[in-house]
Amino acid sequence: MTSVTDFYDHELDVADNFASKALDRMRHDEIPPVPQNFEVWYVYYANVNPELRDKINEIMLDQPKITERDCQDLYEKFLNFGHERETYQRAGDQINATLHNVSDLMQNVKDTTHSFTGTLKDASERLDGIEVPEDVKTVLSLITSETDKMMEYNQELEKRLDQSSSMMGELKRDMERIRHQAITDGLTGLANRKAFDDQVGRITRECKREDTIFSLIMIDIDHFKSFNDKYGHQVGDQVLRLVAMTLVNEVKGQDMAARYGGEEFVIILPGTNENAARAVSENLRKAVEKKEVINRATGDNLGQITISLGVAQFYGGSESVDELIRRADMALYTSKNKGRNQVSVAPSPHAISK
């Protein structure tokens, strides 16, 4: 399996050359030099990922500059390795479990300390009312004094435990927020490509194990590039968010909608056959067709947007996730070739192999 370090095993002078080219390119295209964007261009100039290089060359044939959003999509598709995501997920689970255990331990210490302090105080108060010899009173006075010191110490300890527990709670919330950000597309709020890859892999394994089915819907916004070029990226982003919102409103329950990359979206429908998936797709198509894009900056009505959809049912057997996605993608392009704004269903793997 390819790993990140396989891409960067270069001598210092060679690596410096690739890095300089990457930074120059980002300055030329006015792309923020954040780590993900830098990695895309470093890998491009190092020529260690032919698929990434070919895709960038293809994009540059159609437009003068690579945009920041192009870089994000390229990173998600070619450089965000699944096994590293699994490592992050495991680390996050371990950290959360540790924080939970520490918080519980702190609460137990606090409860025990409070109980011990109460017992000492009660004993001290009872002994004050008992007639005893003077030397015993001296001992009791010492115990009372030490009890007071212990109570002061315990009160300070409780304060510190409260502060530590609060910090642990904040850290746990930060971990959850980071985890959510790691699986969410920043522009649309949908699940991102990482989350989709994890989910479709999981449900594929589950369906093979339990001999069940699910369906996949691939979606592409019609004429998005020309629309984006004509009205600008801000309006283009508005269109992406509008389609994403429609998917959120129409996709319910255990179904999952995600941004696949660029203007493409994907939906996973567990326990759903291709006929039901076609019906869902038609509802989505009609819902988007009813939307009109209003330029927020000018208030102008920019007209209607439409989507093309491809449906593929997973039948189990030896078919891989990549093969399933390829069938759904072929059905999507069938819809586009037939005139767009329609739904096509992919034939089964058995029918394709004939």
C-alpha positions in Angstrom: 0.0 0.0 0.0 1.3 3.5 -0.9 2.0 5.7 2.0 2.7 9.4 2.4 6.4 8.9 3.1 6.8 7.0 -0.2 6.1 10.4 -2.0 8.8 12.3 -0.1 11.9 10.2 0.0 14.1 12.8 -1.7 17.6 14.2 -1.2 17.7 17.7 0.4 18.6 19.5 -2.8 16.0 17.7 -4.9 13.3 18.3 -2.3 14.3 22.0 -2.1 13.9 22.3 -5.9 10.4 20.7 -5.8 9.4 22.8 -2.8 10.5 26.0 -4.6 8.5 25.2 -7.7 5.5 24.4 -5.6 5.7 27.7 -3.7 6.2 29.7 -7.0 3.2 28.0 -8.5 1.0 28.8 -5.6 2.1 32.5 -5.6 1.4 32.6 -9.4 -2.1 31.2 -9.1 -2.8 33.1 -5.8 -3.4 29.9 -3.9 -2.9 30.1 0.0 0.3 28.2 0.9 -1.4 25.9 3.4 0.0 22.4 3.9 -2.6 20.6 1.8 -2.2 23.0 -1.2 1.6 22.7 -0.8 1.4 18.9 -0.8 -0.6 18.9 -4.1 2.0 21.0 -5.9 5.0 19.3 -4.3 3.7 15.9 -5.5 2.9 17.4 -8.9 6.5 18.6 -9.5 8.1 15.5 -7.9 6.1 13.5 -10.5 5.5 10.7 -8.0 1.7 10.4 -8.5 0.9 10.1 -12.2 -2.8 10.2 -11.7 -2.6 13.6 -9.8 -0.2 15.0 -12.4 -2.5 13.9 -15.3 -5.5 15.4 -13.6 -3.8 18.8 -13.1 -2.6 18.9 -16.7 -6.1 18.1 -17.8 -7.5 21.0 -15.7 -4.9 23.4 -17.0 -5.9 22.7 -20.6 -9.4 24.1 -19.7 -8.5 27.1 -17.5 -5.5 29.4 -17.0 -5.1 28.8 -13.2 -5.6 26.1 -10.7 -8.0 27.4 -8.0 -7.8 26.8 -4.2 -11.0 24.6 -4.5 -9.3 22.6 -7.3 -6.4 22.0 -4.9 -8.8 20.9 -2.1 -10.5 18.4 -4.5 -7.2 17.1 -5.8 -6.0 16.5 -2.3 -9.1 14.7 -1.2 -9.1 12.5 -4.3 -5.4 11.6 -4.7 -3.5 12.3 -1.4 -5.8 11.7 1.6 -4.9 8.1 2.4 -7.5 5.9 4.0 -5.2 4.0 6.3 -4.1 7.3 7.9 -7.7 8.3 8.5 -8.1 4.9 10.3 -5.0 5.7 12.4 -6.4 9.1 13.3 -9.8 7.5 14.2 -8.1 5.0 16.5 -6.0 7.6 18.1 -9.1 9.8 18.7 -11.0 6.9 20.2 -8.1 6.1 22.6 -7.7 9.8 23.6 -11.4 10.1 24.3 -11.5 6.9 26.3 -8.5 8.1 28.3 -10.1 11.4 29.0 -13.3 9.7 30.1 -11.4 7.5 32.5 -9.4 10.4 34.0 -12.6 12.4 34.4 -14.2 9.5 36.3 -11.2 9.0 38.4 -11.1 12.7 39.4 -14.8 12.6 40.4 -14.1 9.5 42.5 -11.2 11.2 44.3 -13.3 14.2 44.9 -16.2 12.2 46.3 -13.9 10.1 48.5 -12.1 13.2 49.8 -15.3 15.0 50.6 -16.6 11.9 52.5 -13.3 11.6 54.5 -13.4 15.3 55.4 -17.0 15.0 56.6 -16.1 12.0 58.8 -13.2 13.8 60.5 -15.3 16.9 61.1 -18.1 14.8 62.6 -15.7 12.9 64.9 -14.1 16.2 66.0 -17.4 17.7 66.9 -18.5 14.7 68.9 -15.2 14.5 70.9 -15.6 18.2 71.9 -18.6 17.3 74.0 -17.0 14.4 75.9 -15.4 14.8 79.4 -12.0 13.3 79.2 -8.6 13.7 81.0 -6.4 16.6 80.1 -3.8 14.6 78.2 -6.5 13.0 76.1 -7.8 16.5 75.4 -4.4 17.5 74.2 -4.3 14.6 71.8 -7.9 15.4 70.7 -6.9 19.1 70.2 -4.0 18.0 68.0 -6.4 15.7 66.0 -8.8 18.6 65.7 -6.1 20.9 64.5 -4.8 18.4 61.9 -8.4 17.8 60.8 -8.8 21.5 60.2 -5.6 21.4 58.1 -6.9 18.4 56.2 -10.2 20.1 55.5 -8.4 23.2 54.1 -6.2 20.9 52.0 -9.2 18.9 50.7 -11.1 22.1 49.8 -8.1 23.3 47.8 -7.9 19.8 46.2 -11.6 19.9 45.3 -11.0 23.3 43.6 -8.1 21.9 41.6 -10.1 18.8 40.7 -13.0 20.9 39.5 -10.6 23.0 37.3 -9.0 19.8 35.9 -12.3 18.2 35.2 -13.4 21.4 33.4 -10.3 21.3 31.3 -10.8 17.6 30.5 -14.4 18.4 29.4 -13.1 21.2 27.1 -10.5 18.9 25.7 -13.1 16.2 24.9 -15.3 18.8 23.2 -12.3 20.0 21.2 -11.6 16.4 20.1 -15.2 15.9 19.0 -15.1 19.2 17.1 -11.9 18.2 15.3 -13.2 14.8 14.5 -16.4 16.4 13.1 -14.3 18.8 11.0 -12.2 15.9 9.7 -15.3 14.2 8.1 -17.3 17.3 7.0 -17.0 19.3 3.8 -16.3 22.9 4.8 -18.2 24.5 2.0 -21.5 22.5 1.9 -21.7 21.0 5.4 -22.2 17.5 4.0 -20.0 14.5 4.8 -16.8 14.8 2.9 -14.9 12.3 0.7 -13.1 10.8 3.7 -16.4 10.1 5.5 -17.9 8.6 2.3 -14.9 6.3 1.7 -15.1 5.0 5.2 -18.9 4.5 5.2 -19.1 2.9 1.7 -16.3 0.5 2.7 -18.0 -0.4 5.9 -21.4 -1.0 4.4 -19.9 -3.0 1.5 -18.2 -5.3 4.0 -21.4 -5.6 6.1 -23.5 -6.4 3.0 -21.1 -9.1 1.9 -21.1 -10.6 5.4 -24.9 -10.5 5.9 -25.9 -11.0 2.2 -27.8 -7.8 2.0 -27.9 -4.9 -0.5 -27.6 -1.2 -0.8 -27.6 1.4 -3.6 -25.4 4.2 -4.6 -26.4 7.5 -6.3 -23.8 9.6 -8.1 -24.9 13.2 -8.8 -23.4 15.9 -11.0 -24.6 19.5 -11.4 -25.3 20.1 -15.1 -23.2 22.8 -16.9 -21.6 23.8 -13.6 -18.3 24.8 -15.1 -19.8 27.3 -17.6 -22.1 28.6 -14.8 -19.1 29.0 -12.5 -17.0 30.7 -15.2 -19.9 33.1 -16.1 -20.9 34.2 -12.7 -17.8 33.6 -10.6 -16.7 31.2 -7.8 -18.8 32.9 -5.1 -22.0 32.2 -7.1 -20.7 28.7 -7.9 -20.2 28.0 -4.2 -23.8 29.3 -3.6 -25.0 26.7 -6.2 -23.1 23.9 -4.4 -24.6 24.9 -1.1 -28.1 25.0 -2.6 -27.8 21.5 -4.0 -26.3 20.2 -0.7 -29.2 21.7 1.2 -31.7 20.0 -1.1 -29.9 16.7 -0.5 -30.1 17.2 3.3 -33.8 18.0 3.1 -34.6 14.9 0.9 -32.2 12.3 2.3 -33.3 10.9 5.7 -32.7 8.3 8.3 -29.6 6.1 7.8 -29.0 7.3 4.3 -25.9 9.3 3.8 -25.2 12.3 1.4 -21.7 13.4 0.8 -19.7 15.7 -1.4 -17.6 13.5 -3.7 -15.5 16.3 -5.1 -16.0 19.4 -7.2 -19.6 19.5 -8.4 -20.2 15.8 -7.7 -22.2 14.4 -4.8 -22.9 10.8 -3.8 -25.7 9.2 -1.7 -25.5 5.8 0.1 -28.9 4.1 0.5 -28.6 1.1 2.9 -31.1 -1.7 2.3 -32.4 -0.1 -0.8 -32.7 -1.7 -4.3 -32.2 0.1 -7.6 -36.0 0.7 -8.1 -36.3 2.5 -4.8 -33.1 4.3 -5.4 -34.4 5.5 -8.8 -37.5 6.9 -7.1 -35.3 8.7 -4.6 -33.2 10.0 -7.4 -36.2 11.3 -9.3 -37.4 13.1 -6.2 -34.0 14.7 -5.8 -33.9 15.7 -9.5 -37.3 17.3 -9.3 -36.5 19.1 -6.0 -33.4 20.7 -7.5 -35.1 21.5 -10.7 -37.6 23.7 -8.8 -34.8 25.8 -7.3 -33.7 29.1 -8.8 -30.4 30.7 -8.1 -30.5 34.3 -6.9 -27.2 36.3 -7.0 -26.9 37.5 -3.4 -24.7 40.3 -4.4 -27.0 41.8 -7.0 -30.3 40.2 -6.4 -30.5 39.0 -10.0 -32.3 35.7 -10.8 -29.7 33.6 -12.5 -32.2 30.9 -13.5 -32.6 27.2 -12.9 -30.1 24.6 -12.1 -30.4 20.8 -12.8 -28.6 17.7 -11.9 -27.9 14.4 -13.6 -27.9 11.2 -11.6 -26.6 7.6 -11.9 -27.9 4.7 -9.8 -26.1 1.4 -9.1 -27.2 -1.4 -6.8 -24.6 -3.4 -4.9 -25.4 -7.1 -5.4 -22.6 -8.5 -3.2 -20.3 -11.2 -4.6 -16.8 -10.3 -5.6 -17.6 -6.7 -6.8 -15.4 -4.1 -5.1 -16.3 -0.6 -4.0 -14.3 0.8 -6.9 -16.3 -1.3 -9.4 -19.6 -0.2 -7.8 -18.6 3.4 -8.0 -17.5 2.9 -11.6 -20.9 1.5 -12.5 -22.8 4.4 -10.8 -20.4 6.8 -12.6 -21.2 5.2 -16.0 -24.9 5.5 -15.3 -24.4 9.2 -14.4 -22.6 9.8 -17.8 -25.4 8.0 -19.5 -27.8 10.6 -18.1 -25.5 13.4 -19.3 -25.1 11.9 -22.8 -28.9 11.6 -23.1 -29.4 15.3 -22.5 -28.9 15.8 -18.7 -31.5 16.5 -16.0 -32.4 12.8 -15.8 -31.8 9.5 -13.9 -30.1 6.4 -15.3 -29.7 3.0 -13.7 -26.5 0.9 -14.2 -26.9 -2.7 -15.3 -25.8 -5.3 -12.8 -22.2 -6.6 -12.8 -23.4 -9.9 -14.3 -25.1 -8.1 -17.2 -22.0 -6.0 -17.9 -19.7 -9.1 -17.9 -21.8 -10.8 -20.6 
